[in-house]
Amino acid sequence: MNAINVIYPYKYENMWVFDDERVGLIQEPFVAGSDKIIEQMVADITNPEDGFVLMFASTPFPGYQSTLEWKREEYGGNWYHSSQLGMEGWLCPAMFKYFEKAPENLYVQFKTRK
């Protein structure tokens, strides 16, 4: 497993989704508040709906922009809270393609895709 993971979310059918063929995910959606967190975090990125870079890790890394704190498990996924935004979002079980167990914190960075 990588220490820092990178995916490239984009809009499809008015939903934030991402593909990662490496782990068998195609048009995996962000739902239940995680989509709203993305909307806030990409507000300054030009045309994020065409795709942007999302880096995430269970430990801090240079340039991370926000920390998401684990709150609880539900329906096989996990709820995380952004104190920066005052929002919660649910991450589905696809998260376990990247982590063996739900991290206590997720450190994230949103960047323009070149």
mmCIF file of the C-alpha atoms, coordinates in Angstrom:
data_MODEL
# 
_entry.id   MODEL 
# 
loop_
_atom_site.group_PDB 
_atom_site.id 
_atom_site.type_symbol 
_atom_site.label_atom_id 
_atom_site.label_alt_id 
_atom_site.label_comp_id 
_atom_site.label_asym_id 
_atom_site.label_entity_id 
_atom_site.label_seq_id 
_atom_site.pdbx_PDB_ins_code 
_atom_site.Cartn_x 
_atom_site.Cartn_y 
_atom_site.Cartn_z 
_atom_site.occupancy 
_atom_site.B_iso_or_equiv 
_atom_site.pdbx_formal_charge 
_atom_site.auth_seq_id 
_atom_site.auth_comp_id 
_atom_site.auth_asym_id 
_atom_site.auth_atom_id 
_atom_site.pdbx_PDB_model_num 
ATOM 1   C CA . MET A 1 1   ? 0.000   0.000  0.000   1.00 0.00 ? 1   MET A CA 1 
ATOM 2   C CA . ASN A 1 2   ? 1.203   3.488  -0.820  1.00 0.00 ? 2   ASN A CA 1 
ATOM 3   C CA . ALA A 1 3   ? 1.912   6.020  1.922   1.00 0.00 ? 3   ALA A CA 1 
ATOM 4   C CA . ILE A 1 4   ? 0.381   8.774  -0.250  1.00 0.00 ? 4   ILE A CA 1 
ATOM 5   C CA . ASN A 1 5   ? -2.417  7.874  -2.643  1.00 0.00 ? 5   ASN A CA 1 
ATOM 6   C CA . VAL A 1 6   ? -3.463  9.840  -5.712  1.00 0.00 ? 6   VAL A CA 1 
ATOM 7   C CA . ILE A 1 7   ? -6.786  9.749  -7.541  1.00 0.00 ? 7   ILE A CA 1 
ATOM 8   C CA . TYR A 1 8   ? -8.315  12.003 -10.183 1.00 0.00 ? 8   TYR A CA 1 
ATOM 9   C CA . PRO A 1 9   ? -11.970 12.770 -9.400  1.00 0.00 ? 9   PRO A CA 1 
ATOM 10  C CA . TYR A 1 10  ? -14.240 14.337 -12.019 1.00 0.00 ? 10  TYR A CA 1 
ATOM 11  C CA . LYS A 1 11  ? -17.944 14.998 -12.545 1.00 0.00 ? 11  LYS A CA 1 
ATOM 12  C CA . TYR A 1 12  ? -20.102 12.331 -14.203 1.00 0.00 ? 12  TYR A CA 1 
ATOM 13  C CA . GLU A 1 13  ? -23.906 12.606 -14.315 1.00 0.00 ? 13  GLU A CA 1 
ATOM 14  C CA . ASN A 1 14  ? -23.607 15.535 -11.888 1.00 0.00 ? 14  ASN A CA 1 
ATOM 15  C CA . MET A 1 15  ? -21.760 13.396 -9.309  1.00 0.00 ? 15  MET A CA 1 
ATOM 16  C CA . TRP A 1 16  ? -18.127 13.422 -8.203  1.00 0.00 ? 16  TRP A CA 1 
ATOM 17  C CA . VAL A 1 17  ? -16.593 10.079 -9.195  1.00 0.00 ? 17  VAL A CA 1 
ATOM 18  C CA . PHE A 1 18  ? -13.143 8.628  -9.787  1.00 0.00 ? 18  PHE A CA 1 
ATOM 19  C CA . ASP A 1 19  ? -11.540 5.759  -11.641 1.00 0.00 ? 19  ASP A CA 1 
ATOM 20  C CA . ASP A 1 20  ? -8.648  3.704  -10.368 1.00 0.00 ? 20  ASP A CA 1 
ATOM 21  C CA . GLU A 1 21  ? -8.225  0.672  -12.561 1.00 0.00 ? 21  GLU A CA 1 
ATOM 22  C CA . ARG A 1 22  ? -5.221  -0.321 -10.449 1.00 0.00 ? 22  ARG A CA 1 
ATOM 23  C CA . VAL A 1 23  ? -7.626  -1.296 -7.624  1.00 0.00 ? 23  VAL A CA 1 
ATOM 24  C CA . GLY A 1 24  ? -10.644 -2.160 -9.785  1.00 0.00 ? 24  GLY A CA 1 
ATOM 25  C CA . LEU A 1 25  ? -12.752 1.000  -9.348  1.00 0.00 ? 25  LEU A CA 1 
ATOM 26  C CA . ILE A 1 26  ? -14.567 2.701  -12.228 1.00 0.00 ? 26  ILE A CA 1 
ATOM 27  C CA . GLN A 1 27  ? -16.806 5.755  -11.702 1.00 0.00 ? 27  GLN A CA 1 
ATOM 28  C CA . GLU A 1 28  ? -16.772 5.204  -7.934  1.00 0.00 ? 28  GLU A CA 1 
ATOM 29  C CA . PRO A 1 29  ? -18.996 7.967  -6.510  1.00 0.00 ? 29  PRO A CA 1 
ATOM 30  C CA . PHE A 1 30  ? -18.492 10.263 -3.556  1.00 0.00 ? 30  PHE A CA 1 
ATOM 31  C CA . VAL A 1 31  ? -21.802 10.497 -1.659  1.00 0.00 ? 31  VAL A CA 1 
ATOM 32  C CA . ALA A 1 32  ? -23.338 11.399 1.707   1.00 0.00 ? 32  ALA A CA 1 
ATOM 33  C CA . GLY A 1 33  ? -21.500 14.637 2.361   1.00 0.00 ? 33  GLY A CA 1 
ATOM 34  C CA . SER A 1 34  ? -18.113 13.707 0.911   1.00 0.00 ? 34  SER A CA 1 
ATOM 35  C CA . ASP A 1 35  ? -19.354 15.224 -2.351  1.00 0.00 ? 35  ASP A CA 1 
ATOM 36  C CA . LYS A 1 36  ? -20.160 18.476 -0.517  1.00 0.00 ? 36  LYS A CA 1 
ATOM 37  C CA . ILE A 1 37  ? -16.680 18.541 1.053   1.00 0.00 ? 37  ILE A CA 1 
ATOM 38  C CA . ILE A 1 38  ? -15.185 18.175 -2.419  1.00 0.00 ? 38  ILE A CA 1 
ATOM 39  C CA . GLU A 1 39  ? -17.312 21.067 -3.704  1.00 0.00 ? 39  GLU A CA 1 
ATOM 40  C CA . GLN A 1 40  ? -15.865 23.320 -1.004  1.00 0.00 ? 40  GLN A CA 1 
ATOM 41  C CA . MET A 1 41  ? -12.277 22.177 -1.424  1.00 0.00 ? 41  MET A CA 1 
ATOM 42  C CA . VAL A 1 42  ? -12.190 22.598 -5.223  1.00 0.00 ? 42  VAL A CA 1 
ATOM 43  C CA . ALA A 1 43  ? -13.817 26.040 -5.249  1.00 0.00 ? 43  ALA A CA 1 
ATOM 44  C CA . ASP A 1 44  ? -10.546 27.690 -6.318  1.00 0.00 ? 44  ASP A CA 1 
ATOM 45  C CA . ILE A 1 45  ? -9.601  25.081 -8.936  1.00 0.00 ? 45  ILE A CA 1 
ATOM 46  C CA . THR A 1 46  ? -10.331 25.939 -12.567 1.00 0.00 ? 46  THR A CA 1 
ATOM 47  C CA . ASN A 1 47  ? -12.800 23.498 -14.158 1.00 0.00 ? 47  ASN A CA 1 
ATOM 48  C CA . PRO A 1 48  ? -12.555 20.826 -11.433 1.00 0.00 ? 48  PRO A CA 1 
ATOM 49  C CA . GLU A 1 49  ? -15.491 18.969 -13.007 1.00 0.00 ? 49  GLU A CA 1 
ATOM 50  C CA . ASP A 1 50  ? -13.101 17.990 -15.833 1.00 0.00 ? 50  ASP A CA 1 
ATOM 51  C CA . GLY A 1 51  ? -10.807 16.396 -13.260 1.00 0.00 ? 51  GLY A CA 1 
ATOM 52  C CA . PHE A 1 52  ? -8.475  17.382 -10.453 1.00 0.00 ? 52  PHE A CA 1 
ATOM 53  C CA . VAL A 1 53  ? -5.768  15.737 -8.363  1.00 0.00 ? 53  VAL A CA 1 
ATOM 54  C CA . LEU A 1 54  ? -6.727  14.433 -4.917  1.00 0.00 ? 54  LEU A CA 1 
ATOM 55  C CA . MET A 1 55  ? -3.828  13.243 -2.782  1.00 0.00 ? 55  MET A CA 1 
ATOM 56  C CA . PHE A 1 56  ? -4.606  11.513 0.521   1.00 0.00 ? 56  PHE A CA 1 
ATOM 57  C CA . ALA A 1 57  ? -2.743  9.715  3.271   1.00 0.00 ? 57  ALA A CA 1 
ATOM 58  C CA . SER A 1 58  ? -3.144  8.527  6.849   1.00 0.00 ? 58  SER A CA 1 
ATOM 59  C CA . THR A 1 59  ? -0.133  10.606 7.915   1.00 0.00 ? 59  THR A CA 1 
ATOM 60  C CA . PRO A 1 60  ? 0.647   14.279 7.255   1.00 0.00 ? 60  PRO A CA 1 
ATOM 61  C CA . PHE A 1 61  ? 2.640   15.079 4.115   1.00 0.00 ? 61  PHE A CA 1 
ATOM 62  C CA . PRO A 1 62  ? 4.131   18.336 2.759   1.00 0.00 ? 62  PRO A CA 1 
ATOM 63  C CA . GLY A 1 63  ? 1.410   20.483 1.224   1.00 0.00 ? 63  GLY A CA 1 
ATOM 64  C CA . TYR A 1 64  ? -1.627  18.757 2.700   1.00 0.00 ? 64  TYR A CA 1 
ATOM 65  C CA . GLN A 1 65  ? -4.514  21.216 2.966   1.00 0.00 ? 65  GLN A CA 1 
ATOM 66  C CA . SER A 1 66  ? -6.970  19.652 5.349   1.00 0.00 ? 66  SER A CA 1 
ATOM 67  C CA . THR A 1 67  ? -7.407  16.929 7.934   1.00 0.00 ? 67  THR A CA 1 
ATOM 68  C CA . LEU A 1 68  ? -10.466 14.707 8.083   1.00 0.00 ? 68  LEU A CA 1 
ATOM 69  C CA . GLU A 1 69  ? -11.055 13.118 11.488  1.00 0.00 ? 69  GLU A CA 1 
ATOM 70  C CA . TRP A 1 70  ? -12.649 9.661  11.824  1.00 0.00 ? 70  TRP A CA 1 
ATOM 71  C CA . LYS A 1 71  ? -15.988 9.731  13.661  1.00 0.00 ? 71  LYS A CA 1 
ATOM 72  C CA . ARG A 1 72  ? -17.798 6.410  13.241  1.00 0.00 ? 72  ARG A CA 1 
ATOM 73  C CA . GLU A 1 73  ? -18.446 3.354  11.080  1.00 0.00 ? 73  GLU A CA 1 
ATOM 74  C CA . GLU A 1 74  ? -21.748 2.908  9.246   1.00 0.00 ? 74  GLU A CA 1 
ATOM 75  C CA . TYR A 1 75  ? -22.883 0.524  6.491   1.00 0.00 ? 75  TYR A CA 1 
ATOM 76  C CA . GLY A 1 76  ? -19.360 -0.785 5.999   1.00 0.00 ? 76  GLY A CA 1 
ATOM 77  C CA . GLY A 1 77  ? -18.007 2.710  5.342   1.00 0.00 ? 77  GLY A CA 1 
ATOM 78  C CA . ASN A 1 78  ? -16.773 5.431  7.659   1.00 0.00 ? 78  ASN A CA 1 
ATOM 79  C CA . TRP A 1 79  ? -17.784 8.983  8.537   1.00 0.00 ? 79  TRP A CA 1 
ATOM 80  C CA . TYR A 1 80  ? -15.103 11.673 8.642   1.00 0.00 ? 80  TYR A CA 1 
ATOM 81  C CA . HIS A 1 81  ? -15.380 15.248 9.922   1.00 0.00 ? 81  HIS A CA 1 
ATOM 82  C CA . SER A 1 82  ? -13.665 18.344 8.563   1.00 0.00 ? 82  SER A CA 1 
ATOM 83  C CA . SER A 1 83  ? -13.331 20.886 11.365  1.00 0.00 ? 83  SER A CA 1 
ATOM 84  C CA . GLN A 1 84  ? -11.975 23.331 8.765   1.00 0.00 ? 84  GLN A CA 1 
ATOM 85  C CA . LEU A 1 85  ? -15.293 23.208 6.883   1.00 0.00 ? 85  LEU A CA 1 
ATOM 86  C CA . GLY A 1 86  ? -17.593 22.159 9.715   1.00 0.00 ? 86  GLY A CA 1 
ATOM 87  C CA . MET A 1 87  ? -18.830 19.251 7.580   1.00 0.00 ? 87  MET A CA 1 
ATOM 88  C CA . GLU A 1 88  ? -19.041 15.475 7.684   1.00 0.00 ? 88  GLU A CA 1 
ATOM 89  C CA . GLY A 1 89  ? -18.720 13.041 4.810   1.00 0.00 ? 89  GLY A CA 1 
ATOM 90  C CA . TRP A 1 90  ? -19.081 9.290  4.440   1.00 0.00 ? 90  TRP A CA 1 
ATOM 91  C CA . LEU A 1 91  ? -16.415 7.248  2.667   1.00 0.00 ? 91  LEU A CA 1 
ATOM 92  C CA . CYS A 1 92  ? -17.668 3.939  1.327   1.00 0.00 ? 92  CYS A CA 1 
ATOM 93  C CA . PRO A 1 93  ? -15.915 0.561  1.724   1.00 0.00 ? 93  PRO A CA 1 
ATOM 94  C CA . ALA A 1 94  ? -13.853 1.336  -1.407  1.00 0.00 ? 94  ALA A CA 1 
ATOM 95  C CA . MET A 1 95  ? -11.573 3.150  1.056   1.00 0.00 ? 95  MET A CA 1 
ATOM 96  C CA . PHE A 1 96  ? -10.276 -0.293 2.041   1.00 0.00 ? 96  PHE A CA 1 
ATOM 97  C CA . LYS A 1 97  ? -8.694  -0.605 -1.400  1.00 0.00 ? 97  LYS A CA 1 
ATOM 98  C CA . TYR A 1 98  ? -6.213  1.963  -0.024  1.00 0.00 ? 98  TYR A CA 1 
ATOM 99  C CA . PHE A 1 99  ? -6.123  1.261  3.736   1.00 0.00 ? 99  PHE A CA 1 
ATOM 100 C CA . GLU A 1 100 ? -6.284  -1.969 5.731   1.00 0.00 ? 100 GLU A CA 1 
ATOM 101 C CA . LYS A 1 101 ? -8.400  -0.237 8.386   1.00 0.00 ? 101 LYS A CA 1 
ATOM 102 C CA . ALA A 1 102 ? -10.077 3.145  8.622   1.00 0.00 ? 102 ALA A CA 1 
ATOM 103 C CA . PRO A 1 103 ? -7.399  5.720  9.497   1.00 0.00 ? 103 PRO A CA 1 
ATOM 104 C CA . GLU A 1 104 ? -7.968  7.958  12.525  1.00 0.00 ? 104 GLU A CA 1 
ATOM 105 C CA . ASN A 1 105 ? -7.178  10.930 10.291  1.00 0.00 ? 105 ASN A CA 1 
ATOM 106 C CA . LEU A 1 106 ? -7.012  11.484 6.567   1.00 0.00 ? 106 LEU A CA 1 
ATOM 107 C CA . TYR A 1 107 ? -4.736  14.216 5.274   1.00 0.00 ? 107 TYR A CA 1 
ATOM 108 C CA . VAL A 1 108 ? -5.822  15.574 1.894   1.00 0.00 ? 108 VAL A CA 1 
ATOM 109 C CA . GLN A 1 109 ? -4.639  17.898 -0.835  1.00 0.00 ? 109 GLN A CA 1 
ATOM 110 C CA . PHE A 1 110 ? -6.695  19.100 -3.821  1.00 0.00 ? 110 PHE A CA 1 
ATOM 111 C CA . LYS A 1 111 ? -4.774  20.364 -6.869  1.00 0.00 ? 111 LYS A CA 1 
ATOM 112 C CA . THR A 1 112 ? -5.352  21.346 -10.463 1.00 0.00 ? 112 THR A CA 1 
ATOM 113 C CA . ARG A 1 113 ? -4.761  18.508 -12.906 1.00 0.00 ? 113 ARG A CA 1 
ATOM 114 C CA . LYS A 1 114 ? -2.347  19.609 -15.605 1.00 0.00 ? 114 LYS A CA 1 
# 
